[in-house]
């Protein structure tokens, strides 16, 4: 019990913060938001998976990736492929030249399903692929980079370049991937209508539950010996290496785990929103994910969620009123946070929450003194 409380929930403060977050996303939002707005928040929470992964990779691991959109997109495309194949049954595609294949393949004059699409007819295979393929791709990148001690700004640039290459590849292979339009018109999941309001509510709660579960598992990792060594690598990499540890393997593991988390977010995005496109794979979404983590606090798992919600609420509000200024506002916010609040929202809370606590303590003390003064007088009055 003590292990669960300290290592997984994070002790008194960690448990309180986790319960508050759970109350906000599981109770407050569903109670006060309509189906459309709640689905919008659900989309924001899918981005929070990538932000949490960057807290592990960047905040604790000291490795900045500008390509988390790669893994977010891989997870999203994996789920989209399964849903698109279900929507492209011969019965639903009788008007096509080649029934039984996705519409964009028929438009590009393909006459049979490509071999790498065929396994995605199985939902079980799809789930396994979403969890393993992004992690495997991350392993290949990580082994190629970290074993050669490539890190810092060089690693950030390389991940950014890979994001560009993957985006160009997806857009260029229109007949296989849907091209610039992505994979759209996703309607059912194993025969269940995913476009209904009831389905969106269910997906919202699944999404929120998975996010809370990812935070709990991440805390377990960070509170373990591995987590302590990860911090040591971030601060004194050479010292850890000279102590006999293989630093490259530690970095590869956390990079793969971060990729896995991002892929889960991408898969839930497809279910929550109903499509997937290459616009979520490239540089812009990857940089936005870094901003989410930085604003929330790159050393705070829960702060990353709040940062994601804050930025996306602002994006929705300001882009509707000032569409031409939103990118400048987001850039200015990122610069301001880095310059004046390097630990983000979580750092502000840690720095100033004691003032609130002291204030509440002062009010409570004053109330107790007044109560002690009034109670004897009441007793004396009642005796008469």
Buried (B, 14 or more C-beta within 10 A) or exposed (E): EEEEEBBBBBEEEBBEBBEEBBEBBBEEBBEEBEBEEBBBBBBBBBBBBBBBBBBBBBBBBBBBBBBBBBBBBBBBBBBBBBBBBBBBEEEBBEEBEBBBBBBBBBBBEBEEBBEEBEBBEEBEBBBEBBBBBBBBBBBEBBBEBBBEEBBEEEBBEBBBEBBBEBBEEBBEEBBBBBBEEBBBBBBBBEEEEBEEEEBBBBBBBBBBEBBBEBBBEBBBBBBEEEBEBBBBBBEEBEEBBEEEBEBBEBBBBBBBBBBBBBBBBBBBBBBBBBBBBBBBBBBBBBBBBBBBBBBBBBBBBBBBBBBBBBBBEBBBEBBEEEEEEBEEBBEEBBEEBEEEBEBBBBBBBBEEEEEEEEEEEEEEEEEEEEEEEEEEEEEEEEEE
